[in-house]
Amino acid sequence: MTNLSSLSVTELADRIAIVRDNIRQITEQATAQSGAADEERNADRLAIQNEELDSLVAEQARRSGK
């Protein structure tokens, strides 16, 4: 992952939007798929995206002083 402190405010907001869209897409794909292997893969992908989103939102909050 990129050093979040090196991102501009706009880049940070863009990354947050991209990760949120990734989460939405993975959720939609999971709904359309079935099988244990698919569920595990989607769960892993969601976990990675959620961790990234948490980091990005935390950096955004840190910058805004919240």
Rosetta blueprint (number, residue, H / E / L):
1 M L
2 T L
3 N L
4 L H
5 S H
6 S H
7 L L
8 S L
9 V H
10 T H
11 E H
12 L H
13 A H
14 D H
15 R H
16 I H
17 A H
18 I H
19 V H
20 R H
21 D H
22 N H
23 I H
24 R H
25 Q H
26 I H
27 T H
28 E H
29 Q H
30 A H
31 T H
32 A H
33 Q L
34 S L
35 G L
36 A H
37 A H
38 D H
39 E H
40 E H
41 R H
42 N H
43 A H
44 D H
45 R H
46 L H
47 A H
48 I H
49 Q H
50 N H
51 E H
52 E H
53 L H
54 D H
55 S H
56 L H
57 V H
58 A H
59 E H
60 Q H
61 A H
62 R H
63 R H
64 S H
65 G L
66 K L
